[in-house]
Amino acid sequence: MLPSTSYTRDRCVTGVHGLDEILRGGIPYGSTVLVAGTCGSGKTTLGMEFLVRGSMTGEACAHFTATEPSVKLLENIRQYPFFDMQLVDTGLINVFDMDVLYSWLGLTKATFELEDVHALIKAITDIVNTIGVTRLVIDSVTTLCYKIKSEQLIRDFLFTLGKKLSTLGCTTILIAEITSATQNAHWSSFGVEEAICDGIVVMGDAERMGHLIRFLQVVKMRGSGHSRAKYALELTPLGVMLTPMLKWGSVGDKSAQWGL
């Protein structure tokens, strides 16, 4: 009788303090993960640290910014000691403005049709393939999807993009803006993103003894066991730090929080 063997899926180690433990070792390689959060919950910082930790091990990383100009994004993130501008200067982290990409593709219309969506997917995947990107962040997919004409087109866009990126060996974080992080709320703006993506990470605020505490919760991660508990999230000079959230009271000192 042959001995039984257990299959262990390769992981993309995020390097974010506490997150890899929650995910039992990291995000399964090639996954598309929706990071949905309320305003000020730390989504952008989490996404950038995910890229920084990968680039520090020699991975090529890319950030597509649709919410703010890349210059402003980099100026804001440079306040964190964990971020090294040399990673951008040497091409390990590549930052692209979506508005520039739209202009380059001739996508000047207010809303995108099917052919426009296909052109955008091809442009993103061509960049990923040319540079050899293994970690990608789009911030935010909500802003991008506002330009897509219908819910069905949004579904097709996310499904096709995620499939092509996975084939290229790219692990992707799609940042989404939501108005509430409660269990009764949608974890996306359009109601389709959470069904398409391989993983869902929710970020928001919880009130404890008069304090607003940032929290993170992994709701879904295909191909991986994971904790579904809420974890207190601190934005520190050294990056994101996740610790188990106490049922009562606050976690840590809230007097000096950093945030984007």
FENDA-V540041 format. One record per run of one state. SS is the DSSP state (H for helix, E for strand, - for the rest). FROM is the first residue (numbers start at 1). TO is the last residue. Records with the same first field share a line. If there is no record, write none. Layout:
BEGIN
SS = FROM-TO + FROM-TO
END
This chain:
BEGIN
- = 1-10 + 13-16 + 18-18 + 23-26 + 29-31 + 38-42 + 56-59 + 66-69 + 78-85 + 90-92 + 106-111 + 113-113 + 132-132 + 140-140 + 146-147 + 149-150 + 168-170 + 178-192 + 197-198 + 209-210 + 222-229 + 237-238 + 245-260
E = 11-12 + 17-17 + 27-28 + 32-37 + 60-65 + 93-97 + 112-112 + 133-139 + 148-148 + 171-177 + 199-208 + 211-221 + 230-236 + 239-244
H = 19-22 + 43-55 + 70-77 + 86-89 + 98-105 + 114-131 + 141-145 + 151-167 + 193-196
END
